[in-house]
């Protein structure tokens, strides 16, 4: 699955679309995706010139989000964004950071779909840079809910609330 198909399946857009390509997928079972980390990623905008390399460690929150988007592609496939529902990240358990990714690295997520109960999915997996595992995910939980059940508001309602 190339970037055009990833964009068609996920509602996220730049700068929060964090899956560049699907390498392999066994529908309903597992998926392998990649995210290229670049120095032009928005998370590095405020890193000063000459900063230590540690300042360029890819944020763990974005690593989790990228893994979650990979899990959504596995769970929902081509229909992830098609039905107008909202995908919700519910949480992660036993998430262990074992290494870091830096600009120039390609993060590879390996996700296994463990179970789907109603519209809630449970996944496990790992994130890698080359041959080094940088994260282990014991359990990631996500849900799909109808847009009107989530409490979204229109721009007109938002303006009314703020005044």
C-alpha positions as CSV (number, residue, x, y, z in Angstrom):
1,X,0.0,0.0,0.0
2,X,1.6,3.3,-1.1
3,X,1.1,6.7,0.4
4,X,-2.0,7.5,-1.9
5,X,-3.8,4.4,-0.5
6,X,-2.7,5.2,3.1
7,X,-4.1,8.7,2.7
8,X,-7.3,7.3,1.3
9,X,-7.7,5.0,4.3
10,X,-6.7,7.3,7.2
11,X,-8.3,10.7,8.0
12,X,-5.0,12.2,9.3
13,X,-3.2,14.7,7.1
14,X,0.1,16.5,7.3
15,X,1.7,17.0,9.8
16,X,-0.1,14.1,11.6
17,X,-0.2,11.4,8.9
18,X,2.6,9.2,10.3
19,X,2.6,6.2,8.1
20,X,4.5,6.4,4.8
21,X,4.0,3.0,3.4
22,X,2.6,-0.5,4.1
23,X,5.2,-3.1,3.5
24,X,3.2,-6.2,4.2
25,X,-0.3,-7.0,5.4
26,X,-2.1,-10.2,6.3
27,X,-5.7,-8.8,6.7
28,X,-7.1,-9.3,10.1
29,X,-3.8,-10.6,11.5
30,X,-0.7,-8.4,11.0
31,X,0.7,-5.4,9.2
32,X,4.2,-4.0,8.7
33,X,4.5,-0.3,8.0
34,X,7.2,2.4,7.8
35,X,7.6,6.0,8.8
36,X,10.6,7.9,7.6
37,X,11.9,10.4,10.2
38,X,13.3,13.6,8.7
39,X,14.9,16.7,10.1
40,X,12.0,18.7,8.4
41,X,9.4,17.0,10.6
42,X,7.4,19.7,12.4
43,X,8.5,18.3,15.8
44,X,12.0,19.6,15.2
45,X,11.0,23.2,14.3
46,X,12.1,24.6,17.6
47,X,15.4,22.6,17.9
48,X,18.2,25.2,17.9
49,X,21.1,24.9,15.4
50,X,23.9,23.1,17.1
51,X,21.7,21.3,19.6
52,X,23.0,17.9,21.0
53,X,21.7,14.8,19.1
54,X,19.4,14.0,22.1
55,X,17.3,17.0,21.1
56,X,16.5,15.2,17.8
57,X,15.1,12.0,19.4
58,X,11.7,11.4,17.7
59,X,9.0,12.1,20.3
60,X,7.5,9.0,21.9
61,X,4.0,10.4,21.6
62,X,4.5,10.5,17.8
63,X,5.9,7.0,17.8
64,X,2.8,5.7,19.6
65,X,0.6,7.7,17.2
66,X,2.4,6.2,14.2
67,X,2.0,2.7,15.6
68,X,-1.7,3.4,16.2
69,X,-2.3,4.6,12.7
70,X,-0.6,1.3,11.5
71,X,-3.0,-0.6,13.7
72,X,-6.0,1.3,12.3
73,X,-4.9,0.3,8.8
74,X,-4.7,-3.3,9.8
75,X,-8.1,-3.3,11.6
76,X,-10.1,-1.3,9.2
77,X,-8.2,-1.6,5.9
78,X,-9.5,0.5,3.1
79,X,-12.6,1.5,5.1
80,X,-10.8,3.3,7.9
81,X,-12.0,6.8,6.8
82,X,-14.7,5.8,4.4
83,X,-17.7,5.5,6.7
84,X,-17.3,8.9,8.4
85,X,-16.8,7.4,11.8
86,X,-14.2,8.7,14.3
87,X,-11.2,6.6,15.3
88,X,-10.3,7.0,19.0
89,X,-7.1,6.0,20.7
90,X,-8.1,4.6,24.1
91,X,-4.8,3.7,25.5
92,X,-1.7,1.6,25.6
93,X,-0.4,-0.8,28.2
94,X,3.0,-2.2,28.7
95,X,4.6,0.3,26.3
96,X,8.3,0.0,26.7
97,X,10.7,2.4,25.0
98,X,14.0,0.6,24.4
99,X,15.7,2.9,22.0
100,X,15.2,6.1,19.9
101,X,14.7,7.2,16.3
102,X,16.5,10.2,14.8
103,X,16.3,12.1,11.6
104,X,17.5,9.8,8.8
105,X,16.0,6.7,10.4
106,X,13.1,4.7,9.1
107,X,10.8,3.3,11.8
108,X,9.2,0.0,11.0
109,X,6.1,-1.0,12.9
110,X,5.1,-4.6,13.2
111,X,1.5,-4.8,14.5
112,X,-0.6,-7.9,15.4
113,X,-4.4,-7.6,15.7
114,X,-5.2,-9.6,18.8
115,X,-9.0,-9.2,19.2
116,X,-11.9,-7.1,18.0
117,X,-14.9,-6.7,20.4
118,X,-17.8,-4.8,18.8
119,X,-16.1,-1.6,17.6
120,X,-13.1,-1.8,19.8
121,X,-9.7,-3.3,18.7
122,X,-6.7,-4.6,20.7
123,X,-3.3,-4.8,19.1
124,X,0.3,-5.7,20.1
125,X,3.6,-5.2,18.4
126,X,7.0,-3.7,18.1
127,X,8.7,-0.7,16.5
128,X,12.2,-1.1,14.9
129,X,15.0,1.0,13.5
130,X,17.0,-1.3,11.3
131,X,17.7,-4.4,13.4
132,X,17.2,-2.6,16.7
133,X,13.9,-2.8,18.5
134,X,13.1,0.6,19.9
135,X,9.6,0.0,21.4
136,X,7.4,-2.9,22.5
137,X,3.7,-2.5,22.8
138,X,1.9,-5.0,25.1
139,X,-1.5,-3.7,24.2
140,X,-2.9,-0.8,22.2
141,X,-6.7,-0.2,22.4
142,X,-8.7,1.8,19.9
143,X,-12.4,2.3,19.1
144,X,-14.5,3.3,16.2
145,X,-17.6,5.4,17.0
146,X,-20.1,7.2,14.9
147,X,-19.2,10.9,14.5
148,X,-22.4,12.1,16.1
149,X,-21.8,10.0,19.2
150,X,-18.5,11.6,19.9
151,X,-19.8,15.1,20.5
152,X,-18.1,17.0,17.7
153,X,-19.4,20.6,17.1
154,X,-19.6,22.7,14.0
155,X,-17.5,25.9,13.5
156,X,-20.7,27.9,14.1
157,X,-21.3,26.2,17.5
158,X,-17.6,26.7,18.4
159,X,-17.9,30.4,17.8
160,X,-21.0,30.6,19.9
161,X,-19.4,28.8,22.8
162,X,-16.3,31.1,22.8
163,X,-18.3,34.4,22.9
